[in-house]
Amino acid sequence: MTHFTISSTATDSGITLHTLSNTSGMRVTVSNRGAALVSWWAPDRYGRLADILLGYKAEDEYVANPAYFGAIVGRWCNRIADGRFSLDGVDYQVQRNEGDNHLHGGSSGFHASPWQVQPDPEGLRMTVVSPDGAAGFPGNVLASVLYRLDADGALRIDYTATTDAPTPLNLTSHGYFNLNGGVGDIRDHVLSIDADAYLPIDKGLIPERRADVAGSAFDFRQPAPIGPRLAWPDEQLKVAGGFDHCYCLRPAERDGEADAGQDARPLREVATVYDPGSGRELTVSTTEPGLQFYSGNFLEGVQGRGELAYAKHDGFCLEAQAYPNQVNMPEREAVILRPGQIYRQSTMYRLSVRQ
């Protein structure tokens, strides 16, 4: 039984917007371009509605979406060093669209692709076909996402994908959140992440190793405001201009079972963000091993919905995914999708209010 309704609107630019509305007054709008989250209207502790997502003023700006606002990102979210990897003895060079590195599926990745809406009684299902050779990746890939919004304010995103040839695959939702509705930046937001380790990066933002969070600016095992952490004298923060790092999430107990397989990975709570001003709290649950925390370091000058352009740290992302550059790590086989297999991922963003 669904706890929401779906309405659709076609715009003059050819973009179609689909809005999920629940019985609590929340409204989540998704664009068919990039299957992107365009807006999420939700009440604060006083019942006042505000949009907690960053986005563009005009729908047609999602056609290119250089900031990746709200989009489903693939085939490979995050970065691949030098845009290179080897698969089954074959070397591949994919598009290098961020300096020497590959980022977020390339300039024409999933975020810039038109997605098709498919009938589904469970929610809003959207699909996209990525042809063999897209951005240099092998294999034809059919990917699907299912959006569902429950009465308690949980937006769930279920991903599936298949391929006709072995290919790396790593998908995520690139929503930019600001729980105060844009009346200020995110420095007052209080963050917690259930991770004992993270991946420090080099100057190209490529992970170099695994490091403990203990004693560093990256330790959010206990809730802490983001602003003071941004001011820590940490070399890693200087490299990225803030936080743009992947956390190695604590596995659920079931993850330790031998040969449990991707389908058996449980959805578990991995992060929370609380805005004291509005009372809104975002809880993130996922099946994925990694969570990229991005503090909006490159938002300066990006024109959004308001009269003024966005500024640095006006929004944050919590992107559930495999590890950046994992296709070049010892764990590479875990991110290779092969014919006959089904890629599965689930991530849920639950929005509630503290009184």
Secondary structure, DSSP 8 states (H G I E B T S, - for coil): --SEEEEEEE-TTS-EEEEEEETTS-EEEEESBTT-EEEEEEE-TTS-EEE-B---SSGGGGTT-TT-TT-EE-SB-SEEGGGEEEETTEEEE----BTTBEETT-TTSGGGSB-EEE--TTSEEEEEEE-TTGGG--S-EEEEEEEEE-TTSEEEEEEEEEESS-EE-B-EE---B-TTTTSS-STT-EEEE-EEEE--B-TTS-B---EE-TTSTT--SS-EEHHHHHTS--HHHHHHTS-EEEEEE---GGGGSTT--GGG---EEEEEEE-TTT-EEEEEEES-SEEEEE--TT-TT---SSSS---TTS-BEEEEES-TTGGGSTTGGGGEE-TT--EEEEEEEEEEE--
